Amino acid sequence: MARSTGHTASRARRRALVCCSVLCGTLFSIPVTAQKPAGFDRAWASVVEAFRADMKAGGIVGASLWFFRGSEELGREFYGVADLETQRPVDENTIWHWASITKTLTGIAVLQLRDRGHVDLDAPILDWVPELRAVHSKHGPIERVTVRHLLSHSAGFRAPTWPWGGNEAWHPHEPTEWSQLVAMLPYTELLFEPGARFSYSNPGIVFLGRMIETISGDDWEVYVDKNILRPLGMQRSYFDVTPYHLLQYRSNNYRLVEGRPVANGLDFDTGITVSNGGLNAPVPDMARYLAFLAGRPQRDVVLSRASLEAMWRPVVQVGQAPWGARESMGLTFFLYEGAGPRLIGHTGSQRAFQSFFLLDPASGAIAIATFNSDGGKTREILNGVRGRVVRELFGLFQASQREEGEGQGT
């Protein structure tokens, strides 16, 4: 049953408390002793060379590409600067915006609540977000929309948070208050029968964020800080506006206008949509998160392996990945099968930040990349990098595992 949140402090105040709570540690130092499969160094050099060429050709101001096996670093590459005005170079301390990769934190939070007996994934979202009753539906009662539908982007809600383009000067970047989303619900409709197909929806994830707040009594940021970031030691990760003492590490982001970078400014507020795309972090903090997903440190403290694997089962088909794999949607994670090892991952794109991660659960191999510029071919560049690391790097681990298995069987 739903219960009152009992919020007595403003979201801004609670967000400030989160920022204070996660910033007391030192930068994460990653060991570099992982065993590499045969041919990795040569393949990594080839990927890096192409990566740098792509960044230069695309006018990217700053970027970073890393490869891990579990918690161990196998390769890192920095390109360009985090801030043109100060000419501050990209390095391991650079703080990036991870945009929609944040959605996977929301998914993990929901599974945590499921495992503690607070959520049934097949229950109507109306049990916790009754305001959705105002949504129009030609596809049966709104009660048919379940938590699982929202987690798998198959509920039928539109893609953008705002129903208009957001190109007016008076348009905020994102809705700042829950009341603004509620006011739009009578002008919102389900576009298809829940569960019938995949359709990426930002509002759907925000509704899950609201559910987490309703159940826990915490703002989404506070819940995720206490139950995911802190247990994983993600000490320099935060949401939205950068704490003062970390501004020296924050990357700016740049729109490419006629081939020239125009700064968007260091910070922006994702407002009530923070559960959808508000995470900022340096790559070493993200490495802690990805190592957890790979089944290494702190696995069961945050979420059991069984629950993670349940998130990585296909729910709806998406299409074909740029490198030819079949793409499907699990519970907030994209899944890739065929054309190489089975991978999970997510991309992020907000303001001018672009990012992705890919993980092979079988071997623990992980790729993560991010850059701070957006132009006409940015998505094409991102997909090119993803395809290259799949073809040239992940396959090495698949072959290595086969050889290890054959060796153990003799």
N, C-alpha and C positions, 0 to 999 in steps of 0.2 A: 504494500500500500504506500501511496505517496504521503509525505509528511512535510510540514512547513520547514523552510530553510532556516528561519530564525536569524537572518542576517541583520546585524545591528551596525556594522561598519560599512563604509562605502567600498565599492570595488577598488577604487584608487588606493585607499588606505590598506586594504588587504594585499594588493599587489606590491605595495611598498614593503610590507612585512615579508612577503616571499623573497623579494630581492635581497633584503637584509639577511635572510636565513640561509641563503645558498652561497654566500660569497666569502666565507671565512677560510677556505682551504687554499692550497697551493695548486699550481698547474699540474695536470696529470702527466707524468712521464711514462712513456710507453716503451717497454723493452723491445729490443731489435734482434732477438735470438731465435725467432721462429724458423723451423725447418722449411726450406723452399723446395718446391718440386723442380725436377730437372728442367732447365731452359727458362726458369722464371726471370733471371736477371736480364737475359737477352730480350725476352718478350716485354718486360717492364720498360727497358730502354726504348724499344720501338713504340710502345704506347705513349710514353712521355714525349718523344719527339713529335708524334702526330698531335698530341694534346697541345703542345706549345705552338705548333703551326696553326691549329684550329683557333686558339685564343688570339693569336696575332691577326689572322685573316678576318676574324669576326669583330675586331676592335674591342675585345674584352679588356677591361681595365685591370682586374685582379682575379685570380682563380687559385684553386688548390685541388689536388688529386692525391688520394691516399689509398693504400691497399693493406689489408690486415689478414691474419689468420687467427680467429678468436681475438684475444686481447693483445696479440703480438704484431707489431708493425713490420711489414715487408718492404714498403716503399712509400715515399712521399715526394711531392713535387709542388713548388710554389711558383706562381707566375704573377708578375706585375705588382701593382700597389693596391693597398686597401683604401687609400685616400689620396687623390691627386693633389689637393691643395698643399698637404704637408709632405707629399712624396713618401709616405710611410709604406714600406714594403709589406707584402703578404708574408706571414710566417706562421708558426704553430700556435701563436697566441691570438691570431686574428679571430674576431667574433663575427660570425655570419648569421644571417636570418634564414631559417630552414622552412618557412612557409608551410605547405601542406604536409610535410613530413610530420608536423605536429599532430596530425590526425591519428597517427599510430599510437601516440601517447593516450589519446582519448579512448581508442579501442582497448588498450591494455587496462586503463582505469575501469572500463565497463566490465571486462572479464574479471578483474579483481573483485568487483562488487558481486558479480555472478558467483564466484567461488566462495564468497562469504555469505551467500544465501539471500542477498538483497535484490537480485535481479534475475528474472527469467527472460532469456533472449527471445523467446517466442511469445512473450506477453505484449499487449498493445502499449505503444509509447504513451498513449493517453493516460495510463496508470500513473505516470510521473509528470507528464507535460499536458495537462488537461486543456490548455489554451489552444492546442491543435484541433480541437473540435470545430473551430471556426473555419478550417480549411475546406474548400469545395472539392467534391469528388464525384466524377461520373463513373467511377470504377468500384462501386460498392462503398460500404460504410468506412469512415476513417479509422474505426477500431481495427481494421485489418492490417494497418501499418504496425509492424512489430519492431522491437529493438534490433533484431537480426537484419531486417530490411534496411534500416538506417546504417548499420555497420558495414553492410555490403553494397551500399549505393544502389539499392534496388527498390526503394520505397516509392519513387515516382515524383519526388520534388525537383524543382528547377535547379540548375547549376549555380547561378550567382546568388549571393546574399541579397543584393539589391535587385529589384526588377527592372532597373534602368541602367544606362551605361556608366554613370558616375563620372562624366566628363565636364560637369559644371564646376566652377570655382567654389560654389557653396555646398557641393556634395562632400560629405565626410568620406574618409577612406573606407571605413566600414561602420555599421551601426554601433553606437557607443553604449546603448542600454537595451536590456531585454524588452522593455516596453515598446521600443521602436519596431522590433521584430513582431511582437504581438499585434501591433497596430496594422501590420501588413498581412496578417494571416487571413482576414476576411477577403483579401484580394489575391489569395494564393490558391492554387488548385493542384491536385494530383494529375500528372500528365499521362500515367498509365497504371495498369493494375499492379499493386504491390507484389514484388517478387517476379514479375514477368520478364524483366531484362535489367541490364546495367545502365545507369545514367548518373554520372558523377554529380554529387550534390553537396555544395558547401552548407546550405541551411540544415540539411539532414544531420551533419556532424554537430552543428551548433545545438540542435535539439538534444543530442546525446550529452553535450556539455551541460545543458540545463538539467537533465536528469541526474547527472553526477552530483550537481550542487544540491538538488532536492533531497537526494538520499543521504548525502554526507553532511549537509549543513555547512560545508565550506565552499567558498568560491572555487571555481575549477582550478585556477592557478595554485591555490593553497593546497588543494587535495593532491594534485600531481606533484607538487614540490615535496610534500610529506611522504607520499607513497611510491614515487618513482625516482625523482631526481636525487633526493637525499640518500636513499638506500643504495643507489648506484654511484654515489660520490661525484655527481655532476655539479661541482662546486661553482663553476662560472657560467652556468646556464640560467637564463631568466626569461621573462616574458615582457615584450613590448619595450618600454623606455629603458635605456641603458643606465645603470647606476653610475654615479659620477666617477668613481675610481676605476671603472672599466672603459670609460670613453676613449682612453688611449689605445685600446685594442679593437674598437668597433669599426667594422668596414662600412664605408659609405656605399651607395649604389647609384648606378648611372644609366640613364636612357641614352641610346645612341641616336642622335638627331643629325641626319645627313652625314653620318659617319663620325660625328664628333660627340664625345661623352658630356652629358649634362647631369650634374649631381642632383639627386633627389633629397639629400639630407640624411644624416646618420640614423634618425629614429622616426618611427611612425607607430600609431596606436591601432591595434586590430580590434579594440573595443570588446563588444560582447562576443565577437567571433574568435576570441583568443584560442578556444579549444579547437579551432579549425586551422589556425596558422600563425600562432603568436610566438613560437620558440626561437630564441637566439642562443647561440653557443659556439665555442671554438671546436674545431674538429677533435681534439683529444677528449673533450667531454662526450661528443657524439660517439667516439670510439668505445667509451664505457657502455653506452646504451647498446651499440651494435654487438659488443662482446656478450652482453646479457642475452640478446636475441640468439646469438650463436651457441648459447648453452654453456658459457664459461662462468666467470665470477658472478655471485649474487643471483644465480638463476632462480632459486625457489623463494628467495626473500621477496622478490617483486611479483613473480608469477610463475606457476609451475610449468615445466616443459610440456606437460599434457595440454594445458590450456593454450600455450603458445602454438602448439601444433594444430589445435582446433581452429585457431585464427588463420592458419595457412592451408585450409581445405577449401577448394573452389566452391563458391556459392552461385555465381553467375559468370557467364562468358563475357569477355570484353572485346577481343579481336586478336590482332597479331602485333607482336612487339616489333620494333624497327629492325631487330636482328633475326626475325623470322620465327621466334618462339610463339606458342599459343599463350595468350594473355587472359587471365581470369581474375576475378575479385574474390578474396576471402573476406575476413572481417577486418577492414581498414588496411589490409596489406594486399598489394598486387602480387600475383603468382605467375611465373613463367615456366612453361614446360615444353620440351622438344627443342631442337636446335641448340643442344648443349645441356649442361646440368640443370636440374630444377632449382629455380631461384625465387626469392621473395624480394620485394623492394617497394620503393615509393619515390616520387619526384616532388619537388617543391618549386613554386613560381609565384612570387609576390613582389610588388614594386619592381625593381630590376634585379632582384636576387633569383638565381636559378640553382637547383641542386638535385642530387639523386643519391640513393644508396641501393646496392644490390648485395644479397647474402645468399650463399650456398649452405643451407642447413646441414648437409651431409658432411662437408669438409671444414666448415667454419670460415671459408674464404669470404672476404668482404671488400667491396669497393665503395668509396664515397668521394663525391666531387661537388664543388660549389664554385660559382663565380658571381660577380657583382655587377654585371652589365646586361642590358636587354636591348636587342636591336632586331632588325628584320629577320635574321637567320639564327637567332639565339636558340630556339627550340630544336632546329635542325642540328646545330652544333652539339647541344646536350645529348640528343639521340645518337649522334655519331660517336661521342665518347662512350656512351653506354654500350653500344654495339661492339666497339673495339675492345673494351675490357672483357666483355663476354667471350668474344671469339679468341682473343689472344692470351687471356690470363685465366679465366675460370676453367677452361677446358684442361689446363695443365693439372689442376687439382683433381679433376674427374679422372684423368688418366693415371695420376699418382695413386689415387685410391684403388683403382682397379688392380694396379700392380701390387699394392700392399695386400689386397685381398687374395690375389693369386699366390703370393708368397706365403701367406699364412695357411693356405689350403694344401701346400705341398709338404 
